[in-house]
Amino acid sequence: MTIDLNLARKVLQTEADAIRSLMTSLDGTFEHAVQVLLDCKGRVIVTGIGKSGIICQKIAATFSSTGTPAMFLHAAEAVHGDLGVIQSDDVVVAVSYSGETEILGVLETIKRMGAKLIAITGNCQSMLAKAADVVISSRVSEEACPLNLVPTASTTAALALGDALAMTLLVAKGFKQEDFANLHPGGKVAKRWMRVEQLMTGGDQSPIVKMTTAMPDVIYEMSSKKLGMSCVVDERNALVGIITDGDLRRHMMGVANLLTRCAADIMTRNPITIRRDTLAAEALNILERHKITSLVVVDEAKTVQGVVHLHDLWRTEMV
């Protein structure tokens, strides 16, 4: 049996041509559809059946992951009780190339409930199209199937239109990378957009001493908080310096009677600081650039909010 790579290339070419043809057909109707979605006070219900139904599941997932609450409704299951999910403030996006499938069974309920209906169909004269508030054409000149039967180019076109709707809506809503990260807490994107305040050691666990604190007490604070350092604050609790394990080792070699000194004698003044809303990736960059292991997190008044340690970033697998 011979494998026909030329046929495979033709399939890809046909589907690519189908998407290219959609680009030239977009007009005010598409803008209207985006506005309907933008005005939606409820959820976006994406419905279809067969191959279109599978495409609908992906479209619904894309909406949900980009800040638009959405769900998939199987058109056949809808007429057996699942129509109850549709509410008056929802927008239904119905995908059907022919516009004449079982999806027609949900139209009466959609109209009765008062929900808006956007149709993505290859037949703009179909029953579905006539019932819709907005019709987006997904018509293709041919399927990629050699028999021109199996939904291929048409489902690709519907999927691309769903992505186009979701991405245009994303920008119109002002959806940001941070928002995306919040909706994907288990992924690498979330780690990249994690903030220092989510990782830092704060509150009573932050090692803090006064300038006048005796060195035995400084060493106890550093040891008990287990960060290898301590923040030093003045009488107004504003950060003035830090003492690290390295500082202790260096002063043991050059300072007589170290234990009789106070924190102000040993501390490194004007340490590098960051704010709690700093990105974890930026904090990592600062640590690596300055070859240090800890950063003090302060507010506008230089009050210590916490400490972020290199080990905190290791736990995120960023390092």
C-alpha positions as CSV (number, residue, x, y, z in Angstrom):
1,M,0.0,0.0,0.0
2,T,1.4,3.4,-1.0
3,I,1.0,6.4,1.4
4,D,0.1,9.5,-0.6
5,L,1.9,12.4,0.9
6,N,0.5,14.7,-1.8
7,L,-3.0,13.9,-0.6
8,A,-1.9,14.9,2.9
9,R,-0.5,18.2,1.6
10,K,-3.7,18.8,-0.4
11,V,-5.7,18.3,2.8
12,L,-3.6,20.9,4.6
13,Q,-3.8,23.3,1.6
14,T,-7.6,23.0,1.4
15,E,-8.0,23.7,5.1
16,A,-5.6,26.6,4.9
17,D,-7.5,28.1,1.9
18,A,-10.7,27.7,3.8
19,I,-9.4,29.8,6.7
20,R,-7.9,32.4,4.3
21,S,-11.3,32.8,2.6
22,L,-12.8,33.6,6.0
23,M,-10.5,36.5,6.4
24,T,-11.9,38.4,3.5
25,S,-15.5,37.7,4.4
26,L,-15.4,39.2,7.9
27,D,-17.4,42.4,8.2
28,G,-19.7,44.3,10.5
29,T,-21.6,41.1,11.2
30,F,-18.6,39.7,13.0
31,E,-18.3,42.9,15.0
32,H,-21.9,42.7,15.9
33,A,-21.4,39.1,17.2
34,V,-18.4,40.3,19.4
35,Q,-20.6,43.1,20.8
36,V,-23.4,40.7,21.7
37,L,-20.8,38.6,23.5
38,L,-19.3,41.7,25.2
39,D,-22.8,42.7,26.4
40,C,-23.6,39.2,27.8
41,K,-24.5,39.3,31.4
42,G,-24.8,35.6,31.8
43,R,-22.8,32.7,30.2
44,V,-22.0,31.8,26.7
45,I,-23.6,28.5,25.8
46,V,-21.9,26.8,22.8
47,T,-24.1,24.1,21.2
48,G,-23.7,21.7,18.4
49,I,-23.8,18.0,17.5
50,G,-21.6,15.5,15.8
51,K,-18.2,16.9,14.6
52,S,-19.5,20.4,15.1
53,G,-20.2,19.5,18.7
54,I,-16.6,18.5,19.3
55,I,-15.5,21.9,17.9
56,C,-18.0,23.5,20.2
57,Q,-16.4,22.0,23.2
58,K,-13.1,23.6,22.3
59,I,-14.7,26.9,21.6
60,A,-16.4,26.9,25.0
61,A,-13.1,26.0,26.7
62,T,-11.3,28.8,24.9
63,F,-14.0,31.3,26.0
64,S,-13.7,30.1,29.6
65,S,-10.0,30.2,29.8
66,T,-9.9,33.8,28.5
67,G,-12.3,35.3,31.0
68,T,-15.7,34.6,29.4
69,P,-17.8,32.1,31.4
70,A,-18.9,29.5,28.9
71,M,-20.1,25.9,28.7
72,F,-20.8,23.3,26.0
73,L,-24.4,22.1,25.5
74,H,-24.9,18.9,23.4
75,A,-27.7,19.7,21.0
76,A,-29.2,16.2,21.3
77,E,-29.0,16.1,25.1
78,A,-30.5,19.6,25.2
79,V,-33.9,18.4,24.0
80,H,-33.9,15.7,26.7
81,G,-33.7,18.0,29.7
82,D,-30.5,20.0,29.4
83,L,-32.2,23.0,28.0
84,G,-32.7,24.1,31.6
85,V,-29.1,25.5,31.6
86,I,-30.1,28.3,29.2
87,Q,-31.2,31.6,31.0
88,S,-32.5,34.8,29.6
89,D,-29.2,36.7,30.0
90,D,-27.1,34.1,28.2
91,V,-25.8,34.1,24.7
92,V,-26.1,30.9,22.7
93,V,-23.5,30.2,20.0
94,A,-24.8,27.5,17.7
95,V,-22.5,25.8,15.3
96,S,-23.9,23.8,12.4
97,Y,-22.6,23.7,8.9
98,S,-25.9,22.8,7.3
99,G,-28.0,24.7,9.8
100,E,-30.7,22.0,9.6
101,T,-29.6,19.4,12.1
102,E,-31.0,18.4,15.5
103,I,-29.8,21.8,16.7
104,L,-33.1,23.2,15.5
105,G,-34.7,21.6,18.6
106,V,-33.2,24.2,20.9
107,L,-34.3,27.2,18.9
108,E,-37.8,27.5,20.4
109,T,-36.5,27.5,24.0
110,I,-33.8,30.0,23.2
111,K,-36.4,32.4,21.7
112,R,-38.8,31.8,24.6
113,M,-36.1,32.4,27.2
114,G,-35.0,35.6,25.4
115,A,-31.4,34.6,25.1
116,K,-29.4,35.9,22.2
117,L,-28.4,33.5,19.4
118,I,-25.3,33.7,17.3
119,A,-25.1,31.1,14.5
120,I,-21.9,29.9,12.9
121,T,-23.1,28.1,9.7
122,G,-22.2,27.4,6.2
123,N,-25.8,27.9,5.1
124,C,-27.0,31.5,5.7
125,Q,-30.5,30.6,4.4
126,S,-31.0,27.7,6.8
127,M,-33.6,27.6,9.6
128,L,-30.8,28.1,12.1
129,A,-29.6,31.3,10.3
130,K,-33.1,32.7,10.0
131,A,-33.7,32.2,13.7
132,A,-30.4,33.8,14.8
133,D,-29.8,37.4,16.0
134,V,-26.4,37.3,14.3
135,V,-25.1,34.9,11.5
136,I,-21.4,34.3,10.8
137,S,-20.8,32.4,7.6
138,S,-18.4,29.5,7.9
139,R,-19.0,28.4,4.2
140,V,-16.1,26.6,2.5
141,S,-15.8,25.9,-1.2
142,E,-14.9,22.2,-0.6
143,E,-14.1,19.8,2.2
144,A,-10.6,18.4,2.5
145,C,-12.0,14.9,2.3
146,P,-11.3,13.4,-1.2
147,L,-14.9,12.3,-1.3
148,N,-16.0,15.8,-0.2
149,L,-18.1,14.2,2.5
150,V,-16.3,14.1,5.8
151,P,-16.4,17.5,7.7
152,T,-12.8,18.7,7.6
153,A,-12.3,22.1,6.1
154,S,-15.8,23.1,7.4
155,T,-15.0,22.1,11.0
156,T,-11.6,23.8,10.8
157,A,-13.3,27.0,9.6
158,A,-15.8,26.9,12.5
159,L,-13.0,26.3,15.0
160,A,-11.0,29.3,13.5
161,L,-14.1,31.5,13.7
162,G,-14.6,30.5,17.4
163,D,-11.0,31.4,18.1
164,A,-11.4,34.7,16.3
165,L,-14.4,35.5,18.4
166,A,-12.7,34.6,21.6
167,M,-9.5,36.5,20.9
168,T,-11.3,39.6,19.7
169,L,-13.5,39.5,22.8
170,L,-10.4,39.0,25.0
171,V,-8.8,42.3,23.7
172,A,-12.1,44.1,23.9
173,K,-12.5,43.1,27.6
174,G,-9.0,44.2,28.4
175,F,-8.0,40.7,29.5
176,K,-4.4,40.6,30.5
177,Q,-1.7,38.0,30.9
178,E,-2.1,38.1,34.7
179,D,-5.8,37.3,34.3
180,F,-4.9,34.3,32.1
181,A,-2.4,33.1,34.8
182,N,-5.1,33.4,37.5
183,L,-7.3,31.0,35.4
184,H,-4.5,28.6,34.9
185,P,-3.0,28.1,38.4
186,G,-1.5,24.7,37.6
187,G,0.4,25.7,34.5
188,K,3.7,27.3,33.6
189,V,2.0,30.5,32.7
190,A,0.9,31.0,36.3
191,K,4.4,30.4,37.6
192,R,5.7,33.0,35.2
193,W,3.2,35.6,36.4
194,M,3.3,34.7,40.1
195,R,3.8,37.7,42.4
196,V,6.4,38.0,45.2
197,E,3.6,38.3,47.8
198,Q,2.5,34.7,46.9
199,L,5.9,33.4,47.8
200,M,7.5,35.6,50.5
201,T,7.9,34.7,54.1
202,G,5.9,37.4,55.9
203,G,4.3,38.4,59.2
204,D,5.8,36.9,62.4
205,Q,8.0,34.6,60.3
206,S,10.0,37.5,58.9
207,P,13.4,37.9,60.7
208,I,13.5,41.5,62.0
209,V,15.7,43.2,64.6
210,K,16.2,46.7,65.8
211,M,19.5,48.7,65.2
212,T,20.2,48.4,68.9
213,T,19.6,44.7,69.2
214,A,22.5,42.8,70.8
215,M,24.3,40.4,68.5
216,P,23.4,37.2,70.5
217,D,19.7,38.2,70.0
218,V,20.4,38.9,66.3
219,I,22.0,35.5,65.9
220,Y,19.0,33.9,67.7
221,E,16.5,35.7,65.4
222,M,18.4,34.6,62.3
223,S,18.6,31.0,63.5
224,S,15.0,30.7,64.6
225,K,13.6,32.2,61.3
226,K,15.9,30.0,59.2
227,L,16.4,32.4,56.3
228,G,20.1,33.0,56.8
229,M,19.5,36.7,57.3
230,S,17.7,39.3,59.3
231,C,16.2,42.7,58.5
232,V,17.4,45.6,60.6
233,V,14.8,48.4,61.2
234,D,15.0,51.8,62.9
235,E,12.8,53.2,65.7
236,R,10.0,53.9,63.1
237,N,10.3,50.3,61.9
238,A,11.7,51.4,58.5
239,L,14.3,49.1,56.9
240,V,17.8,50.5,57.3
241,G,19.9,47.4,56.6
242,I,20.3,43.6,56.7
243,I,22.6,41.1,58.3
244,T,23.3,37.8,56.6
245,D,25.3,34.7,57.5
246,G,28.0,36.0,55.2
247,D,28.2,39.2,57.2
248,L,28.6,37.2,60.4
249,R,31.4,35.2,59.0
250,R,33.3,38.2,57.6
251,H,33.0,40.1,60.9
252,M,34.1,37.1,63.0
253,M,37.4,37.4,61.2
254,G,37.8,41.2,61.5
255,V,35.9,42.4,64.5
256,A,37.0,41.8,68.1
257,N,34.3,40.8,70.6
258,L,31.6,40.4,68.0
259,L,29.0,39.3,70.5
260,T,29.3,42.6,72.4
261,R,28.3,44.6,69.4
262,C,24.8,45.5,68.2
263,A,23.0,45.1,64.9
264,A,23.9,48.6,63.6
265,D,27.6,47.8,63.9
266,I,27.4,44.7,61.7
267,M,24.6,45.4,59.2
268,T,24.9,46.1,55.5
269,R,23.1,49.4,54.8
270,N,20.7,50.2,52.0
271,P,20.0,46.6,50.9
272,I,18.2,45.8,47.7
273,T,14.5,45.8,48.2
274,I,11.4,45.0,46.1
275,R,7.6,45.5,46.4
276,R,5.1,42.7,47.1
277,D,3.5,43.1,43.6
278,T,6.9,42.4,41.9
279,L,6.8,39.4,39.5
280,A,8.5,36.3,40.9
281,A,10.5,36.1,37.6
282,E,11.8,39.6,38.1
283,A,12.8,38.8,41.7
284,L,14.7,35.8,40.4
285,N,16.5,38.0,37.9
286,I,17.6,40.4,40.7
287,L,18.8,37.6,42.9
288,E,20.9,36.1,40.1
289,R,22.2,39.4,38.8
290,H,23.4,40.5,42.3
291,K,24.4,36.9,43.4
292,I,22.4,37.1,46.6
293,T,19.9,34.7,48.1
294,S,17.3,37.0,49.7
295,L,15.4,40.1,49.0
296,V,13.5,42.2,51.5
297,V,9.9,43.1,50.5
298,V,8.9,46.6,51.7
299,D,6.1,49.1,51.2
300,E,6.2,52.8,50.4
301,A,7.3,53.7,53.9
302,K,10.1,51.0,53.8
303,T,8.2,49.0,56.4
304,V,9.2,45.3,56.0
305,Q,6.4,43.2,54.5
306,G,8.4,40.0,54.2
307,V,11.4,38.3,52.7
308,V,11.6,36.3,49.5
309,H,14.4,33.7,49.4
310,L,15.9,31.8,46.5
311,H,14.5,28.6,48.0
312,D,11.0,30.0,47.7
313,L,11.6,30.3,43.9
314,W,13.0,26.8,43.8
315,R,9.7,25.5,44.9
316,T,8.0,27.0,41.9
317,E,10.4,25.2,39.6
318,M,11.4,28.5,38.1
319,V,15.0,28.0,39.1
